């Protein structure tokens, strides 16, 4: 009985971790773009996206934490899509720097 509660809490913790990490990554990306300073998140954005994806996928295995997992996966997908679009637009504007 107690192990079931621990398992439920761990899946929910992974779900909340994916959502909070995704929101922090979005906030840091916006701060970096608006301020013009190069923060460390820009060079490690693929690591952030992979951590959000893995924790979101783990949260999908439980019914109570499934919505949190989908939110984490959605944020990670948005971050990946945003980086790809910005890279493509930058490549179109200046193809050979």
Helices and strands as residue ranges (DSSP letters): H 2-35, H 40-43, H 45-59, H 66-93
